[in-house]
C-alpha cells in the first residue's frame, strides 16, 4: 500500500477545455496550490461550525481535519480524492450526551469508539464486500436513522441557541435560506459560512446600536451581556497550539467556551448513544466514493472498504486528542466537478493549509466567540436538513411505505428517536433517543420482515444502497453548478 509522493504532470501543466486531471496527476505546483486553496474554502465553514455546535474547539478541529485527510489519502492509496472534515451527524450525539450530564472528554471518548467501529466495518467491507453491511442496514433503515439523528436536535435550537437572541436568530435564519437557494456555484456551497459572517457582523452592529442583551436565569436573576465577547480573543496568541482544556469550567452552550486538547474518557452508556451514527457515516462515505467514481470514470468499488476504514482511522486520531470525528465532504466534490481536476495533490495542499490554520489560537478564539443567536439561526435550518437527508435516501432508493414491513417499524423508531423516549434497564443504565430509536428501527425491521407474509417480506427488501453525495443539490440544467451542500 505504497503512497506515491509524486504525481504525473498532466499535459505539461496545461489544462485544455474538457480535459480531466486524474487523481494520480497534477497541474503545475502554482495551479495546484490555487486548487488546494479552493478546497480549503469549500470545507472551511462546515469544518469549524460543527465542532462549535458540539462544544469542541474549532481550531483543533481544523488542524486535525488536515491530518486526517493526509491519513485518508494514504489508506486509499492516493486513489480517492477527498477532504475529511467535521460531520454534522455527531451534533445530535453531543447534545444527547451533554443532556445526560456528560462533558467533552466523555463525548470524545464515545466518538473514539465510533471511529474504531467505522474502521473495523471498513476492513470487513474491504475483505468481504459491501453486501454484508447493506443486508443488515438496507435503505429503509439507513434513511430512518439519519432522519431521527437530525430531528432529535430540534430541542437544542429551541432550548439552547434560539432563546439567547431570538430576533438575531430569526434574521440569520432568513439569510441562510436566501443564500442557500439564491446563490449558485461556489458561493452557494459556502452559504452557511457566509451566513455566519453576516450574523457575526449583525451582532456587532446590534451591540453598538442596541446595547447589551438582558438574560433571565432559571432562578429569575436578570443579567446584561453583549452578544459578542472578545475577552478570550484578546488573550489568545496569534501562533501556537490549541489550548489544553480545564473541563471544570466548561458548560455547554455558554458563550466563549474554548475546548482544546484533552484526552477522552470512556462510558459504555455514552458509547451506545454514539454508535448509531456509524450508519450515517457508512451512507456518507458510500455516497462520496460513488460520486467520485462517476465523475472520474473509474471503478472505485474496490476502494470502498479502504475509504470507510480511512474515515474511521482519521476519526480515531482526531478524537484521541480532543477534536471531533471526520467524514468525507460533498463540498469538495463540487469543487472537483466545476474544475474537472481530481488530483489528490490539491488535497495534500489543502490539508497542509488546514494544519497551518490550526496553529493560530487567535483564529480559534474568534470562531468560538460566535454569538448564540447566530448559531440559533444557522441550526434551525441545518438540523432540519440533516433529518431530511433521511427522506432523500428513501426517495432515491424507492422505499415503499405502503408496505407495513417498512412503515410500522420505522414509525416506531423515528418517534422514539425524535421524542427522546427512554427505556430504563437498571438504575445506572438507560437507553433513549438516538440509541434506542436506532435499535428499534434495526431490530424491528428485521423482525417484521422475518414474520411477514412472503409477498410483503420480499417487497420490503432492497439491499443495494443508492445515494448521491449527501446533501448536494445539483441543477439539472447545469450539473456542474452545484448549490449548497451540507454534511
C-alpha positions in Angstrom: 0.0 0.0 0.0 2.7 2.5 -1.0 1.6 6.1 -1.2 3.3 7.8 -4.2 5.0 11.0 -3.2 4.9 12.4 -6.7 2.2 12.9 -9.3 2.5 12.8 -13.1 2.4 16.2 -14.7 -0.7 16.5 -16.7 -0.2 17.6 -20.3 2.9 19.6 -19.3 0.8 21.5 -16.8 -1.7 22.8 -19.4 -5.4 22.1 -18.8 -7.2 22.0 -22.1 -11.0 22.6 -22.3 -12.9 19.5 -21.4 -9.8 17.7 -20.1 -9.8 15.7 -16.9 -6.9 15.6 -14.4 -6.9 12.2 -12.7 -6.2 11.5 -9.0 -2.6 10.4 -9.9 -1.9 13.6 -12.0 -1.3 17.2 -11.1 -1.0 20.6 -12.8 1.9 22.9 -12.1 2.5 23.4 -8.4 1.4 27.0 -8.7 -2.0 25.9 -10.0 -2.2 23.0 -7.6 -1.7 25.4 -4.7 -4.6 27.5 -6.0 -6.8 24.5 -6.3 -5.9 23.4 -2.8 -6.9 26.8 -1.5 -10.3 26.4 -3.2 -10.7 23.1 -1.3 -9.8 24.8 2.0 -12.5 27.4 1.4 -15.1 24.8 0.4 -14.6 22.7 3.6 -13.8 25.6 5.9 -17.3 26.7 7.0 -18.6 23.3 8.0 -15.3 22.1 9.5 -15.5 24.8 12.2 -19.2 25.3 12.5 -20.0 21.7 13.6 -17.3 21.5 16.4 -18.7 24.8 17.6 -22.2 23.3 17.9 -20.7 20.2 19.7 -18.9 22.3 22.3 -15.4 21.4 20.9 -12.6 23.6 19.7 -12.8 24.7 16.0 -9.1 25.5 15.9 -8.2 21.9 16.9 -10.9 20.5 14.6 -9.4 22.3 11.5 -5.9 21.1 12.4 -7.0 17.5 12.8 -9.0 17.6 9.7 -5.8 18.3 7.8 -4.0 15.4 9.5 -7.0 13.0 8.9 -7.1 13.9 5.2 -3.4 13.0 4.8 -4.1 9.7 6.6 -7.1 9.0 4.4 -5.1 9.6 1.2 -2.5 7.2 2.4 -5.0 4.4 3.3 -6.9 4.8 0.0 -3.5 4.5 -1.8 -4.0 8.0 -3.2 -6.9 6.9 -5.4 -9.9 8.6 -3.8 -9.6 12.4 -3.8 -11.4 13.6 -0.7 -11.2 16.1 2.2 -12.1 14.8 5.7 -13.8 17.4 7.8 -16.2 17.7 10.8 -19.5 15.9 10.4 -22.9 17.2 11.3 -24.0 13.7 12.1 -22.3 13.9 15.5 -24.0 17.1 16.7 -27.0 15.1 17.9 -24.7 12.7 19.8 -23.1 15.6 21.6 -26.4 17.1 22.6 -27.7 13.8 23.9 -24.5 13.1 25.9 -24.5 16.6 27.4 -28.1 16.3 28.3 -27.2 13.3 30.4 -24.5 15.2 32.3 -21.6 14.3 30.1 -18.7 16.6 29.3 -16.4 17.0 26.2 -14.0 14.3 27.4 -16.8 11.7 27.7 -18.1 12.9 24.3 -14.8 12.4 22.5 -14.4 9.0 24.2 -17.8 7.9 22.8 -16.8 9.3 19.4 -13.5 7.5 19.6 -15.5 4.3 19.8 -17.4 5.3 16.7 -14.1 5.7 14.8 -12.9 2.3 15.9 -16.3 0.7 14.8 -16.1 2.5 11.4 -12.5 1.4 10.9 -13.5 -2.3 11.6 -16.5 -2.1 9.3 -14.2 -0.7 6.6 -12.0 -3.7 7.0 -15.0 -6.0 6.8 -16.2 -4.4 3.6 -12.7 -4.5 2.1 -12.3 -8.2 2.6 -15.9 -9.4 2.4 -17.6 -6.8 0.1 -20.3 -4.2 0.9 -23.2 -6.6 0.6 -22.9 -7.8 4.2 -23.4 -4.3 5.5 -26.3 -3.5 3.1 -28.1 -6.6 4.1 -28.1 -5.5 7.8 -28.7 -1.8 7.0 -31.0 -1.5 3.9 -32.0 1.9 2.7 -35.2 2.0 4.7 -33.2 1.5 7.9 -30.4 3.9 6.9 -32.8 6.7 6.0 -34.7 6.3 9.3 -31.5 6.6 11.4 -30.3 9.6 9.5 -33.7 11.2 9.9 -34.0 10.6 13.7 -30.4 11.9 14.2 -31.3 15.2 12.6 -34.8 15.8 14.1 -33.6 14.8 17.5 -31.7 18.1 17.6 -34.8 20.3 17.5 -34.8 20.9 21.3 -31.3 22.2 21.1 -32.4 25.0 18.8 -35.5 25.7 20.9 -33.8 25.5 24.3 -30.1 26.4 23.9 -29.4 28.7 21.0 -32.6 30.4 19.8 -33.6 31.9 23.3 -30.2 33.6 23.6 -31.1 36.2 21.0 -34.3 35.3 19.1 -34.5 38.2 16.7 -30.9 37.8 15.6 -31.6 34.1 15.2 -34.7 34.8 13.1 -32.8 37.2 10.8 -29.9 34.8 10.3 -32.3 32.0 9.5 -33.8 34.1 6.7 -30.3 34.9 5.4 -29.4 31.1 5.5 -32.4 30.3 3.4 -31.9 33.2 0.9 -28.2 32.4 0.4 -28.7 28.7 0.2 -31.3 29.0 -2.5 -30.3 32.2 -4.3 -26.5 31.8 -4.7 -25.1 29.5 -7.3 -21.7 27.8 -7.8 -19.0 28.1 -5.3 -20.7 30.8 -3.2 -23.8 28.5 -2.8 -21.6 25.8 -1.4 -20.4 28.0 1.4 -23.8 29.6 2.3 -23.5 28.5 5.9 -20.1 30.2 6.2 -21.4 33.4 4.6 -24.4 33.4 6.9 -22.2 33.0 10.0 -20.1 36.0 8.9 -23.3 38.0 8.3 -24.6 37.1 11.7 -21.4 38.0 13.4 -21.4 41.4 11.8 -25.1 41.9 12.6 -24.4 41.1 16.3 -21.6 43.6 16.4 -23.8 46.3 15.0 -26.6 45.4 17.4 -24.2 45.7 20.3 -23.2 49.2 19.3 -26.7 50.4 18.4 -29.0 48.5 20.8 -26.6 47.8 23.7 -26.3 44.6 25.7 -28.9 41.9 25.9 -30.9 41.2 29.1 -30.8 37.5 30.0 -33.0 35.9 32.7 -31.5 32.9 34.5 -33.5 29.9 35.8 -33.7 31.5 39.2 -35.1 34.7 37.9 -31.9 36.7 38.1 -31.5 39.2 35.2 -28.1 39.9 33.8 -26.9 42.1 30.9 -24.2 41.0 28.4 -23.1 41.9 25.0 -23.7 39.5 22.1 -20.0 39.3 21.3 -17.4 38.8 24.0 -13.8 39.0 22.7 -12.1 38.7 26.0 -10.7 35.3 25.0 -9.8 36.6 21.6 -7.7 39.4 23.0 -5.9 37.0 25.4 -5.2 34.4 22.6 -1.8 34.3 20.8 -1.5 34.6 17.1 0.6 31.4 16.8 0.6 28.3 18.9 -1.1 25.0 19.6 -4.8 24.9 20.7 -5.1 25.3 24.4 -5.4 22.5 26.9 -8.8 22.4 28.4 -9.9 22.8 32.0 -13.2 20.9 31.9 -14.1 22.1 35.3 -15.1 25.5 34.0 -16.8 24.2 30.8 -20.6 24.5 30.3 -22.4 23.5 27.1 -24.0 26.5 25.3 -22.1 29.1 27.3 -20.6 31.9 25.2 -16.9 31.9 24.6 -16.2 28.3 25.6 -12.9 27.1 24.1 -12.3 23.4 24.5 -8.8 22.4 23.4 -6.6 19.4 23.8 -7.9 16.8 26.2 -7.8 13.0 26.5 -11.0 11.1 26.0 -12.7 9.2 28.8 -15.0 6.2 28.2 -18.5 5.3 29.2 -20.4 2.3 27.9 -23.7 4.2 28.1 -22.4 7.2 26.1 -20.8 4.9 23.5 -24.2 3.3 22.9 -25.6 6.7 22.3 -22.9 7.5 19.7 -22.7 4.2 17.8 -25.8 4.6 15.7 -24.0 7.4 13.8 -21.9 4.8 12.2 -24.9 4.0 9.9 -25.0 7.6 8.7 -21.2 7.6 8.1 -21.4 4.5 6.0 -24.0 6.2 3.9 -21.9 9.4 3.6 -18.7 7.6 2.6 -20.6 5.3 0.2 -22.2 8.3 -1.5 -18.8 10.1 -1.7 -17.0 7.2 -3.4 -19.8 6.5 -5.8 -20.0 10.2 -6.8 -16.2 10.4 -7.3 -16.2 7.2 -9.3 -19.0 8.6 -11.6 -17.1 11.8 -12.2 -13.7 10.3 -12.9 -15.0 7.3 -14.8 -13.0 4.9 -12.6 -14.4 1.9 -10.8 -13.7 2.7 -7.1 -15.8 -0.1 -5.6 -12.5 -1.9 -4.6 -11.7 1.3 -2.6 -15.0 1.4 -0.7 -13.7 -0.5 2.3 -10.5 1.4 2.4 -12.4 4.7 2.2 -14.6 3.8 5.2 -11.6 2.5 7.1 -9.7 5.6 6.3 -12.5 7.8 7.7 -12.5 5.6 10.8 -8.8 6.0 11.2 -9.0 9.8 10.8 -11.7 9.9 13.5 -9.7 7.8 15.9 -6.7 10.1 15.7 -8.8 13.3 15.9 -10.9 12.2 18.9 -7.9 10.9 20.7 -6.6 14.4 21.1 -10.0 16.0 21.8 -11.3 17.0 18.4 -14.5 15.8 16.7 -14.6 12.9 14.3 -14.3 13.3 10.5 -16.2 12.4 7.3 -15.7 12.8 3.6 -17.0 16.1 2.2 -19.6 16.7 -0.5 -18.5 20.4 -0.6 -15.2 19.4 -2.2 -16.9 17.2 -4.7 -18.5 20.4 -6.0 -15.0 22.0 -6.5 -13.8 18.9 -8.4 -17.0 18.9 -10.6 -16.5 22.5 -11.6 -12.8 22.3 -12.3 -12.6 18.6 -13.5 -9.4 18.4 -11.6 -9.4 15.3 -9.3 -5.7 15.4 -8.4 -5.0 14.3 -4.8 -2.1 16.7 -4.8 -4.6 19.5 -4.4 -5.9 17.8 -1.3 -2.4 17.4 0.2 -2.0 21.2 -0.2 -5.5 21.8 1.4 -4.5 19.5 4.3 -1.3 21.3 4.9 -3.0 24.7 4.8 -5.6 23.5 7.3 -2.9 22.4 9.7 -1.3 25.8 9.5 -4.7 27.4 10.3 -4.8 25.1 13.3 -1.6 26.7 14.6 -3.4 30.0 15.4 -5.2 30.2 18.8 -6.4 33.7 17.8 -8.4 32.1 14.9 -9.9 29.5 17.2 -10.9 32.1 19.8 -12.7 34.3 17.1 -14.8 31.3 15.9 -15.6 30.2 19.5 -16.9 33.7 20.3 -19.7 33.3 17.7 -22.9 34.6 19.3 -25.6 32.1 20.4 -28.2 33.9 18.4 -26.2 33.4 15.2 -25.9 29.7 15.9 -29.6 29.6 16.5 -30.4 30.9 13.1 -28.0 28.5 11.4 -29.0 25.4 13.3 -32.7 25.8 12.8 -32.2 25.2 9.1 -29.2 22.9 9.3 -30.6 20.4 11.8 -33.8 20.1 9.7 -31.8 19.4 6.6 -29.8 16.7 8.3 -33.1 15.0 9.1 -34.5 15.4 5.6 -31.4 13.7 4.2 -33.0 10.5 5.6 -36.1 11.2 3.4 -33.7 11.8 0.5 -32.2 8.3 1.0 -35.7 6.8 1.0 -36.7 8.6 -2.2 -33.5 7.7 -4.1 -34.0 4.0 -3.2 -37.7 4.0 -3.9 -38.6 2.8 -0.4 -42.3 1.7 -0.3 -44.1 2.9 2.8 -47.3 1.3 1.6 -45.7 -1.9 2.8 -46.3 -2.3 6.6 -42.9 -4.1 6.9 -41.3 -0.7 6.2 -43.9 1.6 7.6 -44.6 0.2 11.1 -41.0 -0.4 12.5 -39.7 2.8 11.1 -42.7 4.8 12.5 -41.9 3.5 16.0 -38.1 4.0 15.8 -38.4 7.6 14.4 -40.8 8.7 17.1 -38.6 7.2 19.8 -35.5 9.0 18.4 -37.1 12.3 17.8 -39.1 12.3 21.1 -36.1 11.2 23.3 -38.2 8.2 24.5 -36.3 6.3 27.1 -36.2 2.7 28.3 -34.7 2.1 31.8 -32.9 -1.3 32.3 -31.2 -0.7 35.6 -30.6 2.2 38.0 -27.4 3.0 36.1 -28.3 2.1 32.5 -31.0 3.7 30.4 -31.3 3.8 26.6 -33.1 6.7 25.0 -33.3 9.0 22.0 -31.0 8.2 19.1 -29.6 5.0 20.5 -32.9 3.5 21.4 -34.5 4.7 18.2 -31.8 3.2 16.1 -32.0 -0.2 17.8 -35.8 -0.1 17.4 -35.6 0.5 13.7 -32.9 -2.1 13.0 -34.3 -4.9 15.2 -38.0 -4.3 14.5 -37.5 -4.0 10.7 -35.7 -7.4 10.5 -38.2 -8.9 12.9 -41.1 -7.6 10.8 -39.6 -8.9 7.6 -39.0 -12.3 9.2 -42.6 -12.8 10.3 -44.4 -11.1 7.5 -46.0 -13.0 4.6 -43.7 -13.8 1.7 -45.1 -11.2 -0.7 -44.7 -8.4 1.9 -41.3 -9.6 3.0 -39.9 -9.9 -0.5 -41.3 -6.4 -1.5 -39.6 -4.8 1.5 -36.1 -5.9 0.5 -33.7 -3.8 -1.4 -30.2 -4.1 0.0 -28.3 -2.0 -2.6 -28.0 1.4 -1.1 -28.1 4.2 -3.7 -27.2 7.7 -2.5 -25.8 10.8 -4.1 -23.2 12.9 -2.4 -25.1 13.6 0.8 -26.9 16.8 0.9 -25.8 18.0 -2.5 -28.3 19.6 -4.8 -27.4 19.6 -8.5 -29.1 21.9 -11.0 -30.5 19.5 -13.7 -29.9 22.1 -16.4 -26.3 22.8 -15.3 -24.9 19.8 -13.4 -21.6 21.5 -12.8 -23.2 24.3 -10.9 -24.0 22.8 -7.5 -25.9 24.7 -5.0 -25.2 24.5 -1.3 -24.3 21.2 0.2 -24.4 20.2 3.8 -23.0 17.3 5.8 
